[in-house]
Amino acid sequence: MNQIPMTLNGVEKLREELNKLKTIKRPRIIASIAEAREYGDLKENAEYHAAREEQEFCESRIKEIQIKLSNAQVIDITQLPKTGRVIFGATVSVLNLSTDEKFTYKIVGDDEADFKKNLISINSPMARGLISKKSNETTMIKTPGGDVKYKILDVEYL
């Protein structure tokens, strides 16, 4: 399987989620199933079926996280040479040349991406358009609304 790029923060969050699923959610679900079984006939027992469905989701998520962690390529941006180029994990400030709006994004793995927190996926069109560029360079980003030209203002390795 291919390696999955992740920041240190992303790996830590996945480990925390995995721990919560295994130590808190899984035992709670098992208790819910045991309680629902006590109600008798399982064919028409809505609580039992809901608990089993929740268990399937939980176990599926546990497997998914374990696979991602086992294939994680952890990239610590602070340990990489500061070349001034946009790379995975870099924080990039850009200027939309059409609207004069400034944005700052951190390029992260798919699981870490959260646009509301300005964390964009390495696989997003924006990140792909910025990768390997330097400060003061311009780049054209293909968006659903058309091509947008950006100027890279700053590249930080935080």
MDAnalysis code that builds the backbone (N, CA, C; Angstrom):
import MDAnalysis as mda
import numpy as np

u = mda.Universe.empty(474, n_residues=158, atom_resindex=np.repeat(np.arange(158), 3), trajectory=True)
u.add_TopologyAttr("name", ["N", "CA", "C"] * 158)
u.add_TopologyAttr("resid", np.arange(1, 159))
u.add_TopologyAttr("resname", ["MET", "ASN", "GLN", "ILE", "PRO", "MET", "THR", "LEU", "ASN", "GLY", "VAL", "GLU", "LYS", "LEU", "ARG", "GLU", "GLU", "LEU", "ASN", "LYS", "LEU", "LYS", "THR", "ILE", "LYS", "ARG", "PRO", "ARG", "ILE", "ILE", "ALA", "SER", "ILE", "ALA", "GLU", "ALA", "ARG", "GLU", "TYR", "GLY", "ASP", "LEU", "LYS", "GLU", "ASN", "ALA", "GLU", "TYR", "HIS", "ALA", "ALA", "ARG", "GLU", "GLU", "GLN", "GLU", "PHE", "CYS", "GLU", "SER", "ARG", "ILE", "LYS", "GLU", "ILE", "GLN", "ILE", "LYS", "LEU", "SER", "ASN", "ALA", "GLN", "VAL", "ILE", "ASP", "ILE", "THR", "GLN", "LEU", "PRO", "LYS", "THR", "GLY", "ARG", "VAL", "ILE", "PHE", "GLY", "ALA", "THR", "VAL", "SER", "VAL", "LEU", "ASN", "LEU", "SER", "THR", "ASP", "GLU", "LYS", "PHE", "THR", "TYR", "LYS", "ILE", "VAL", "GLY", "ASP", "ASP", "GLU", "ALA", "ASP", "PHE", "LYS", "LYS", "ASN", "LEU", "ILE", "SER", "ILE", "ASN", "SER", "PRO", "MET", "ALA", "ARG", "GLY", "LEU", "ILE", "SER", "LYS", "LYS", "SER", "ASN", "GLU", "THR", "THR", "MET", "ILE", "LYS", "THR", "PRO", "GLY", "GLY", "ASP", "VAL", "LYS", "TYR", "LYS", "ILE", "LEU", "ASP", "VAL", "GLU", "TYR", "LEU"])
u.atoms.positions = np.array([
    [0.840, -1.182, 0.000],
    [0.000, 0.000, 0.000],
    [0.885, 1.245, 0.000],
    [0.412, 2.310, -0.585],
    [1.151, 3.556, -0.651],
    [1.274, 4.200, 0.716],
    [2.376, 4.921, 0.890],
    [2.554, 5.647, 2.135],
    [1.628, 6.854, 2.143],
    [1.145, 7.185, 3.329],
    [0.213, 8.297, 3.501],
    [0.943, 9.415, 4.232],
    [1.165, 10.563, 3.568],
    [1.870, 11.649, 4.257],
    [1.015, 12.263, 5.356],
    [1.644, 12.471, 6.516],
    [0.961, 13.075, 7.661],
    [1.944, 13.924, 8.438],
    [1.420, 14.961, 9.071],
    [2.242, 15.755, 9.977],
    [2.249, 15.069, 11.339],
    [3.158, 15.506, 12.207],
    [3.197, 14.957, 13.568],
    [1.864, 15.157, 14.274],
    [1.270, 16.325, 14.093],
    [-0.018, 16.642, 14.711],
    [-1.117, 15.706, 14.187],
    [-1.105, 15.429, 12.897],
    [-2.105, 14.540, 12.307],
    [-2.017, 13.127, 12.842],
    [-0.800, 12.616, 12.986],
    [-0.602, 11.267, 13.524],
    [-1.078, 11.213, 14.973],
    [-0.760, 12.246, 15.735],
    [-1.164, 12.287, 17.145],
    [-2.684, 12.289, 17.275],
    [-3.367, 13.062, 16.438],
    [-4.833, 13.108, 16.491],
    [-5.439, 11.752, 16.137],
    [-4.873, 11.068, 15.146],
    [-5.381, 9.732, 14.797],
    [-5.162, 8.756, 15.943],
    [-4.003, 8.829, 16.589],
    [-3.727, 7.944, 17.731],
    [-4.699, 8.207, 18.881],
    [-4.998, 9.485, 19.125],
    [-5.964, 9.828, 20.173],
    [-7.347, 9.270, 19.840],
    [-7.765, 9.430, 18.584],
    [-9.071, 8.908, 18.181],
    [-9.115, 7.393, 18.325],
    [-8.046, 6.715, 17.905],
    [-7.980, 5.260, 18.020],
    [-8.069, 4.833, 19.481],
    [-7.366, 5.523, 20.344],
    [-7.396, 5.205, 21.773],
    [-8.805, 5.376, 22.343],
    [-9.487, 6.472, 21.995],
    [-10.852, 6.708, 22.479],
    [-11.808, 5.632, 21.972],
    [-11.660, 5.258, 20.699],
    [-12.529, 4.222, 20.140],
    [-12.343, 2.896, 20.866],
    [-11.085, 2.546, 21.157],
    [-10.792, 1.259, 21.792],
    [-11.119, 1.234, 23.280],
    [-10.860, 2.331, 23.977],
    [-10.993, 2.309, 25.436],
    [-12.312, 2.866, 25.960],
    [-12.970, 3.694, 25.181],
    [-14.216, 4.306, 25.654],
    [-15.427, 3.830, 24.849],
    [-15.370, 4.036, 23.539],
    [-16.548, 3.761, 22.721],
    [-16.837, 2.262, 22.587],
    [-15.806, 1.459, 22.308],
    [-16.010, 0.018, 22.134],
    [-16.633, -0.619, 23.374],
    [-16.108, -0.391, 24.601],
    [-16.730, -0.978, 25.796],
    [-18.169, -0.492, 26.013],
    [-18.432, 0.783, 25.701],
    [-19.788, 1.312, 25.855],
    [-20.755, 0.604, 24.902],
    [-20.310, 0.356, 23.683],
    [-21.145, -0.331, 22.699],
    [-21.404, -1.772, 23.129],
    [-20.375, -2.436, 23.634],
    [-20.532, -3.821, 24.092],
    [-21.551, -3.890, 25.231],
    [-21.488, -2.915, 26.134],
    [-22.459, -2.865, 27.234],
    [-23.873, -2.624, 26.694],
    [-24.004, -1.768, 25.669],
    [-25.320, -1.495, 25.063],
    [-25.893, -2.751, 24.406],
    [-25.037, -3.517, 23.752],
    [-25.485, -4.760, 23.104],
    [-25.943, -5.758, 24.167],
    [-25.177, -5.891, 25.228],
    [-25.545, -6.820, 26.312],
    [-26.870, -6.421, 26.940],
    [-27.048, -5.119, 27.149],
    [-28.300, -4.636, 27.728],
    [-29.475, -4.885, 26.779],
    [-29.274, -4.648, 25.503],
    [-30.349, -4.841, 24.525],
    [-30.730, -6.315, 24.388],
    [-29.753, -7.212, 24.556],
    [-30.045, -8.653, 24.483],
    [-30.990, -9.085, 25.599],
    [-30.905, -8.415, 26.713],
    [-31.751, -8.755, 27.852],
    [-33.229, -8.475, 27.587],
    [-33.512, -7.654, 26.592],
    [-34.900, -7.326, 26.266],
    [-35.615, -8.465, 25.552],
    [-34.871, -9.487, 25.166],
    [-35.516, -10.655, 24.574],
    [-35.339, -10.741, 23.067],
    [-36.427, -11.033, 22.362],
    [-36.446, -11.287, 20.918],
    [-35.573, -10.293, 20.150],
    [-34.502, -10.817, 19.516],
    [-33.554, -9.948, 18.818],
    [-34.042, -9.516, 17.439],
    [-35.003, -10.244, 16.864],
    [-35.484, -9.915, 15.515],
    [-36.135, -8.529, 15.459],
    [-36.854, -8.191, 16.481],
    [-37.579, -6.918, 16.479],
    [-37.081, -5.994, 17.596],
    [-35.829, -6.122, 17.919],
    [-35.242, -5.342, 19.005],
    [-34.440, -4.178, 18.397],
    [-35.047, -3.011, 18.334],
    [-34.430, -1.842, 17.700],
    [-33.141, -1.417, 18.412],
    [-33.138, -1.484, 19.741],
    [-31.939, -1.094, 20.488],
    [-30.756, -1.997, 20.137],
    [-31.038, -3.294, 20.018],
    [-29.990, -4.257, 19.674],
    [-29.430, -3.967, 18.287],
    [-30.305, -3.766, 17.318],
    [-29.863, -3.514, 15.938],
    [-29.098, -2.191, 15.830],
    [-29.531, -1.177, 16.569],
    [-28.826, 0.109, 16.562],
    [-27.431, -0.043, 17.170],
    [-27.336, -0.789, 18.253],
    [-26.044, -1.000, 18.907],
    [-25.103, -1.801, 18.007],
    [-25.638, -2.815, 17.325],
    [-24.813, -3.615, 16.405],
    [-24.318, -2.764, 15.230],
    [-25.173, -1.890, 14.732],
    [-24.782, -1.004, 13.631],
    [-23.676, -0.046, 14.091],
    [-23.818, 0.480, 15.300],
    [-22.799, 1.363, 15.853],
    [-21.486, 0.607, 16.051],
    [-21.582, -0.663, 16.455],
    [-20.400, -1.488, 16.636],
    [-19.680, -1.706, 15.302],
    [-20.429, -1.970, 14.246],
    [-19.829, -2.160, 12.922],
    [-19.092, -0.894, 12.478],
    [-19.713, 0.265, 12.689],
    [-19.078, 1.524, 12.318],
    [-17.795, 1.738, 13.112],
    [-17.868, 1.487, 14.415],
    [-16.720, 1.676, 15.298],
    [-15.556, 0.760, 14.883],
    [-15.845, -0.515, 14.662],
    [-14.801, -1.468, 14.273],
    [-14.206, -1.113, 12.917],
    [-15.049, -0.636, 12.015],
    [-14.578, -0.216, 10.697],
    [-13.633, 0.974, 10.816],
    [-13.982, 1.931, 11.658],
    [-13.140, 3.112, 11.856],
    [-11.825, 2.730, 12.520],
    [-11.860, 1.798, 13.467],
    [-10.637, 1.327, 14.116],
    [-9.696, 0.720, 13.078],
    [-10.228, -0.138, 12.212],
    [-9.401, -0.754, 11.166],
    [-8.826, 0.297, 10.218],
    [-9.660, 1.255, 9.841],
    [-9.222, 2.314, 8.926],
    [-8.063, 3.113, 9.530],
    [-8.189, 3.482, 10.800],
    [-7.135, 4.257, 11.466],
    [-5.863, 3.424, 11.597],
    [-6.002, 2.142, 11.946],
    [-4.828, 1.281, 12.086],
    [-4.078, 1.148, 10.757],
    [-4.804, 1.027, 9.666],
    [-4.174, 0.937, 8.342],
    [-3.453, 2.246, 8.012],
    [-4.116, 3.367, 8.280],
    [-3.495, 4.667, 7.992],
    [-2.241, 4.865, 8.824],
    [-2.289, 4.517, 10.096],
    [-1.116, 4.690, 10.952],
    [0.028, 3.764, 10.542],
    [-0.314, 2.555, 10.115],
    [0.748, 1.627, 9.713],
    [1.395, 2.042, 8.390],
    [0.683, 2.830, 7.589],
    [1.225, 3.294, 6.312],
    [1.599, 4.774, 6.335],
    [1.606, 5.363, 7.519],
    [1.884, 6.797, 7.640],
    [3.346, 7.107, 7.346],
    [3.540, 8.137, 6.567],
    [4.868, 8.693, 6.353],
    [4.857, 10.017, 7.114],
    [5.386, 9.980, 8.336],
    [5.333, 11.152, 9.199],
    [6.408, 12.140, 8.762],
    [5.968, 13.360, 8.481],
    [6.885, 14.398, 8.018],
    [6.910, 15.514, 9.062],
    [8.066, 15.717, 9.655],
    [8.259, 16.784, 10.631],
    [8.888, 17.958, 9.895],
    [8.079, 18.936, 9.575],
    [8.507, 20.074, 8.765],
    [9.661, 20.835, 9.416],
    [9.741, 20.808, 10.746],
    [10.795, 21.558, 11.426],
    [12.169, 20.916, 11.242],
    [12.197, 19.655, 10.826],
    [13.468, 18.945, 10.639],
    [13.969, 18.996, 9.194],
    [13.184, 19.575, 8.299],
    [13.576, 19.638, 6.891],
    [14.344, 20.923, 6.603],
    [15.223, 20.883, 5.586],
    [15.959, 22.104, 5.241],
    [15.009, 23.200, 4.761],
    [15.287, 24.410, 5.179],
    [14.431, 25.544, 4.823],
    [14.901, 26.128, 3.495],
    [14.320, 25.611, 2.429],
    [14.733, 26.014, 1.084],
    [13.928, 27.193, 0.556],
    [12.839, 27.544, 1.251],
    [11.976, 28.617, 0.775],
    [10.915, 28.128, -0.193],
    [10.937, 26.846, -0.514],
    [9.948, 26.258, -1.420],
    [8.745, 25.747, -0.627],
    [7.602, 25.749, -1.272],
    [6.392, 25.206, -0.672],
    [6.478, 23.688, -0.733],
    [6.388, 23.053, 0.440],
    [6.410, 21.598, 0.530],
    [5.318, 21.152, 1.497],
    [5.125, 19.838, 1.588],
    [4.155, 19.276, 2.527],
    [4.496, 19.764, 3.929],
    [3.488, 20.265, 4.636],
    [3.664, 20.732, 5.998],
    [3.971, 22.219, 6.105],
    [4.294, 22.867, 4.993],
    [4.617, 24.294, 5.021],
    [3.355, 25.137, 5.222],
    [3.553, 26.295, 5.818],
    [2.482, 27.275, 5.958],
    [2.749, 28.355, 4.917],
    [1.763, 28.601, 4.062],
    [1.947, 29.471, 2.908],
    [0.962, 30.633, 2.961],
    [1.477, 31.829, 2.803],
    [0.628, 33.018, 2.693],
    [0.573, 33.405, 1.229],
    [-0.649, 33.592, 0.726],
    [-0.826, 33.911, -0.690],
    [-1.742, 35.118, -0.846],
    [-1.625, 35.741, -2.004],
    [-2.464, 36.880, -2.346],
    [-3.207, 36.539, -3.624],
    [-4.540, 36.618, -3.569],
    [-5.359, 36.430, -4.758],
    [-5.212, 37.707, -5.576],
    [-4.613, 37.606, -6.758],
    [-4.319, 38.797, -7.555],
    [-5.569, 39.416, -8.171],
    [-6.670, 38.681, -8.222],
    [-7.914, 39.224, -8.769],
    [-8.662, 40.055, -7.741],
    [-8.649, 39.607, -6.479],
    [-9.456, 40.259, -5.439],
    [-8.620, 40.981, -4.378],
    [-7.306, 40.833, -4.416],
    [-6.394, 41.392, -3.410],
    [-6.643, 40.834, -2.010],
    [-7.243, 39.644, -1.924],
    [-7.453, 38.990, -0.628],
    [-6.223, 38.166, -0.279],
    [-5.850, 38.207, 1.007],
    [-4.722, 37.416, 1.494],
    [-5.253, 36.197, 2.250],
    [-4.584, 35.082, 2.051],
    [-4.945, 33.833, 2.720],
    [-3.672, 33.176, 3.229],
    [-3.805, 32.432, 4.317],
    [-2.701, 31.633, 4.828],
    [-3.196, 30.210, 5.005],
    [-2.476, 29.266, 4.409],
    [-2.851, 27.857, 4.463],
    [-1.670, 27.028, 4.924],
    [-1.986, 25.939, 5.613],
    [-0.978, 24.933, 5.935],
    [-1.316, 23.700, 5.115],
    [-0.325, 23.143, 4.440],
    [-0.549, 21.967, 3.592],
    [-0.337, 20.717, 4.440],
    [-1.401, 19.914, 4.553],
    [-1.404, 18.750, 5.447],
    [-1.940, 17.517, 4.698],
    [-1.992, 16.387, 5.394],
    [-2.538, 15.159, 4.830],
    [-4.055, 15.216, 4.726],
    [-4.617, 14.285, 3.986],
    [-6.064, 14.252, 3.754],
    [-6.874, 14.211, 5.044],
    [-6.428, 13.424, 6.019],
    [-7.183, 13.277, 7.271],
    [-7.128, 14.523, 8.148],
    [-6.131, 15.335, 7.941],
    [-5.956, 16.528, 8.769],
    [-6.651, 17.752, 8.187],
    [-6.981, 17.701, 6.917],
    [-7.514, 18.873, 6.225],
    [-8.788, 19.386, 6.890],
    [-8.830, 20.700, 7.083],
    [-9.990, 21.376, 7.656],
    [-9.942, 22.812, 7.147],
    [-10.717, 23.087, 6.118],
    [-10.646, 24.384, 5.458],
    [-10.979, 25.527, 6.412],
    [-11.860, 25.278, 7.381],
    [-12.215, 26.325, 8.346],
    [-11.014, 26.734, 9.205],
    [-10.059, 25.821, 9.362],
    [-8.851, 26.100, 10.138],
    [-7.662, 26.406, 9.220],
    [-7.945, 26.607, 7.935],
    [-6.924, 26.899, 6.922],
    [-5.915, 25.762, 6.750],
    [-6.363, 24.533, 6.962],
    [-5.550, 23.348, 6.728],
    [-6.043, 22.710, 5.439],
    [-5.194, 22.734, 4.396],
    [-5.638, 22.198, 3.106],
    [-4.890, 20.902, 2.783],
    [-5.604, 19.993, 2.141],
    [-5.053, 18.689, 1.789],
    [-3.985, 18.830, 0.715],
    [-2.964, 18.015, 0.847],
    [-1.898, 17.952, -0.152],
    [-2.470, 17.611, -1.531],
    [-3.632, 16.956, -1.554],
    [-4.247, 16.555, -2.819],
    [-5.231, 17.582, -3.371],
    [-5.400, 18.709, -2.679],
    [-6.325, 19.736, -3.153],
    [-5.699, 20.490, -4.329],
    [-6.534, 21.036, -5.206],
    [-5.995, 21.818, -6.335],
    [-5.111, 22.978, -5.867],
    [-5.493, 23.617, -4.775],
    [-4.712, 24.742, -4.261],
    [-3.310, 24.281, -3.863],
    [-3.219, 23.220, -3.073],
    [-1.915, 22.719, -2.627],
    [-1.078, 22.252, -3.809],
    [-1.702, 21.540, -4.741],
    [-0.949, 21.066, -5.906],
    [-0.391, 22.229, -6.726],
    [-1.136, 23.324, -6.774],
    [-0.664, 24.491, -7.506],
    [0.441, 25.249, -6.791],
    [0.528, 25.072, -5.477],
    [1.533, 25.793, -4.688],
    [2.830, 25.000, -4.489],
    [2.738, 23.682, -4.489],
    [3.896, 22.837, -4.218],
    [5.054, 23.184, -5.150],
    [6.226, 23.294, -4.564],
    [7.517, 23.564, -5.196],
    [7.714, 25.020, -5.633],
    [6.740, 25.873, -5.376],
    [6.896, 27.293, -5.703],
    [7.616, 27.994, -4.553],
    [8.173, 29.194, -4.842],
    [8.893, 29.993, -3.835],
    [8.169, 31.310, -3.605],
    [8.590, 32.028, -2.568],
    [8.048, 33.357, -2.291],
    [8.213, 34.256, -3.515],
    [7.231, 35.117, -3.714],
    [7.165, 36.083, -4.809],
    [6.860, 35.463, -6.175],
    [6.716, 34.148, -6.244],
    [6.302, 33.527, -7.495],
    [4.792, 33.617, -7.609],
    [4.304, 33.589, -8.832],
    [2.865, 33.532, -9.055],
    [2.525, 32.164, -9.620],
    [1.297, 31.756, -9.368],
    [0.836, 30.459, -9.860],
    [-0.643, 30.557, -10.199],
    [-1.046, 29.769, -11.159],
    [-2.438, 29.720, -11.586],
    [-3.066, 28.465, -10.980],
    [-4.151, 28.652, -10.247],
    [-4.850, 27.542, -9.605],
    [-6.178, 27.327, -10.315],
    [-6.406, 26.094, -10.740],
    [-7.687, 25.748, -11.385],
    [-8.726, 25.522, -10.297],
    [-9.804, 26.306, -10.346],
    [-10.890, 26.175, -9.373],
    [-12.182, 25.911, -10.132],
    [-13.226, 25.453, -9.434],
    [-14.514, 25.237, -10.104],
    [-15.048, 26.511, -10.771],
    [-14.682, 27.669, -10.222],
    [-15.150, 28.934, -10.779],
    [-14.243, 29.483, -11.870],
    [-13.203, 28.761, -12.217],
    [-12.255, 29.205, -13.232],
    [-10.855, 29.319, -12.653],
    [-9.917, 29.687, -13.496],
    [-8.532, 29.815, -13.061],
    [-8.348, 31.091, -12.241],
    [-7.588, 30.946, -11.149],
    [-7.316, 32.090, -10.268],
    [-5.804, 32.218, -10.103],
    [-5.298, 33.431, -10.239],
    [-3.870, 33.676, -10.128],
    [-3.537, 34.129, -8.707],
    [-2.537, 33.485, -8.118],
    [-2.092, 33.791, -6.770],
    [-0.611, 34.146, -6.775],
    [-0.234, 35.034, -5.869],
    [1.167, 35.350, -5.632],
    [1.521, 34.798, -4.257],
    [2.626, 34.096, -4.168],
    [3.072, 33.539, -2.888],
    [3.818, 34.639, -2.144],
    [3.297, 34.994, -0.974],
    [3.885, 36.068, -0.172],
    [4.955, 35.556, 0.780],
    [4.689, 34.386, 1.394],
    [5.606, 33.881, 2.412],
    [5.461, 32.366, 2.542],
    [6.573, 31.701, 2.821],
    [6.583, 30.268, 3.068],
    [7.266, 30.051, 4.413],
    [6.550, 29.422, 5.339],
    [7.100, 29.159, 6.674],
    [7.093, 27.668, 6.965],
    [8.064, 27.257, 7.749],
    [8.185, 25.852, 8.148],
    [7.945, 25.766, 9.646],
    [6.673, 25.806, 10.043],
    [6.304, 25.825, 11.466],
    [6.001, 24.443, 11.990],
])
